[in-house]
């Protein structure tokens, strides 16, 4: 589910990262603050906000319920929680990657008649690709370890909403410490590999 969360959030992170890196507009500081908010909010608070947003008493929840889409306490809630908590890391890395692209290449392409979208697709994103990939890897590792928001909005339903972090908690609570240590080792190995790969990408880019 962590891979699904990153795959879904990456296009939005690229859009936000490009906007913050290449455009000046009223309210930019507010957008930056909102994007960074999940980094400083307690994960449980983030989960509570998502629970309210997608619950059946909210307008969003009622609209989704009317078309037969259930979010709370389903795998969809897990993916959404992972997307929200990992998004700031992905967006920040994308922004950093785009800011390191020499704008003269983009300006030259514009003078030759290239459209903004073509410049983004053929120049900006390829040159910023290491930052984008590094952000996706960091976001994946953060999503992998997500617990607080997930337990609030998705619960710990075996086979449906149980993630690695939630699984560790469940095994400890039920006295199955050996199983918890097994999941802990798996989680640590995945996180180590993700962070190592991200650091290597940053070193190569530098």
C-alpha positions in Angstrom: 0.0 0.0 0.0 3.0 2.3 0.5 3.9 2.0 -3.1 0.3 2.8 -4.1 0.3 5.9 -1.9 3.5 7.2 -3.4 2.4 6.4 -7.0 -0.8 8.4 -6.4 0.8 11.3 -4.6 3.8 11.8 -6.9 1.9 13.7 -9.6 0.6 16.1 -7.1 4.0 16.5 -5.4 5.5 17.3 -8.8 2.9 19.9 -9.5 3.3 21.5 -6.1 7.1 21.3 -6.2 7.2 22.9 -9.6 4.8 25.6 -8.5 6.8 26.5 -5.4 10.1 26.3 -7.3 9.2 28.2 -10.4 6.4 30.6 -9.6 5.8 33.6 -7.3 2.2 34.3 -6.4 0.1 35.7 -3.5 -0.3 33.2 -0.7 2.8 31.2 -1.6 3.9 31.2 2.0 0.5 29.8 3.0 0.8 27.0 0.5 4.2 26.1 1.7 2.9 26.0 5.3 0.0 23.8 4.4 2.2 21.4 2.5 4.6 21.1 5.5 1.9 20.8 8.1 1.8 17.0 8.2 5.5 17.1 9.2 4.8 18.8 12.5 1.3 17.7 13.3 1.1 14.6 15.5 0.2 11.6 13.3 -2.8 10.9 15.5 -4.1 14.4 14.9 -3.7 14.0 11.2 -5.6 10.7 11.5 -8.4 12.4 13.4 -8.7 15.1 10.7 -8.9 12.5 8.0 -11.5 10.6 10.1 -13.6 13.7 10.3 -13.1 14.6 6.6 -14.1 11.1 5.3 -16.6 10.2 8.0 -20.2 9.9 7.1 -21.1 13.1 9.0 -18.9 15.3 6.8 -20.0 16.7 3.4 -17.2 14.7 1.7 -18.0 11.5 3.5 -21.7 11.9 2.6 -21.0 12.6 -1.0 -18.8 9.5 -1.2 -21.3 7.4 0.6 -24.0 8.5 -1.9 -22.0 7.0 -4.8 -21.2 3.9 -2.8 -17.6 4.6 -1.9 -16.5 3.8 1.7 -13.2 5.1 2.9 -13.0 4.9 6.7 -11.7 1.6 8.0 -10.8 0.3 4.5 -7.6 -0.1 2.6 -8.4 3.2 0.9 -8.1 5.0 4.3 -4.6 3.4 4.7 -3.5 4.7 1.3 -4.8 8.2 2.0 -3.2 8.3 5.4 0.1 7.3 3.9 -0.2 9.8 1.1 -0.9 12.7 3.5 2.0 12.0 6.0 4.6 11.3 3.2 3.5 14.1 0.9 5.7 16.9 2.4 8.9 14.8 2.1 8.1 14.1 -1.6 7.1 17.6 -2.4 10.1 19.1 -0.7 12.6 16.8 -2.5 10.9 17.5 -5.9 11.0 21.2 -5.3 14.7 21.0 -4.4 15.4 19.0 -7.5 13.6 21.5 -9.7 15.4 24.5 -8.1 18.7 23.0 -9.0 17.8 22.9 -12.7 19.5 25.8 -14.6 16.6 28.1 -15.7 18.6 29.1 -18.7 17.8 25.8 -20.4 14.1 26.4 -19.8 14.4 30.0 -21.1 16.2 28.9 -24.2 13.6 26.3 -25.0 10.9 29.0 -24.5 12.6 31.3 -27.0 12.6 28.5 -29.5 8.8 28.2 -29.2 8.4 25.3 -26.7 5.3 25.3 -24.6 5.5 25.4 -20.8 4.3 21.8 -20.6 6.8 20.6 -23.2 9.6 22.4 -21.3 8.5 20.7 -18.1 8.3 17.3 -19.7 11.5 17.3 -21.8 13.8 19.6 -19.8 12.8 20.3 -16.2 11.6 16.9 -15.0 14.4 14.9 -16.7 17.1 17.2 -15.1 15.3 17.0 -11.8 14.7 13.3 -11.9 17.2 12.4 -9.2 15.5 14.7 -6.7 12.1 13.3 -7.7 13.2 9.7 -7.3 14.9 10.5 -4.0 11.7 12.1 -2.8 9.6 9.1 -3.8 12.0 6.8 -1.9 11.9 9.0 1.2 8.1 9.2 1.0 7.9 5.4 0.6 10.0 4.9 3.7 7.8 7.3 5.7 4.6 5.7 4.4 6.0 2.3 5.4 6.5 3.3 9.0 3.2 5.2 9.3 1.1 4.3 12.4 -0.7 7.1 14.2 -2.8 8.4 11.3 -3.5 4.9 10.0 -4.7 3.5 13.3 -7.1 6.4 13.6 -8.7 6.4 10.2 -8.3 2.8 9.1 -8.0 0.8 12.3 -6.2 -2.6 12.5 -8.3 -5.0 10.6 -6.3 -8.1 9.8 -6.1 -8.7 6.1 -7.7 -5.4 5.3 -6.0 -2.4 7.0 -3.1 -3.9 8.9 0.2 -2.4 7.9 3.7 -3.3 9.1 3.7 -0.7 11.8 0.1 -1.6 12.9 1.1 -5.3 12.7 4.0 -4.8 15.1 1.7 -3.0 17.6 -1.0 -5.7 17.3 1.5 -8.5 17.9 3.0 -6.8 20.9 -0.5 -6.1 22.4 -1.5 -9.8 21.9 1.8 -11.1 23.4 3.2 -12.4 20.1 6.6 -10.7 20.5 8.5 -13.0 18.2 6.2 -12.1 15.3 6.6 -8.5 16.3 10.4 -8.7 16.1 10.1 -10.4 12.7 8.0 -7.5 11.4 10.4 -5.0 13.0 13.4 -6.5 11.3 11.6 -6.5 7.9 10.5 -2.9 8.5 14.1 -1.8 9.5 15.6 -3.5 6.4 13.1 -1.9 4.0 13.6 1.5 5.6 17.4 1.2 5.6 17.4 0.2 1.9 15.1 3.1 1.0 17.2 5.7 2.9 20.5 4.4 1.6 19.2 4.5 -2.0 18.0 8.1 -1.4 21.3 9.2 0.0 23.2 7.6 -2.8 21.0 9.5 -5.3 21.7 12.8 -3.5 25.4 12.1 -3.5 25.5 11.4 -7.2 23.4 14.5 -7.9 25.8 16.6 -5.9 
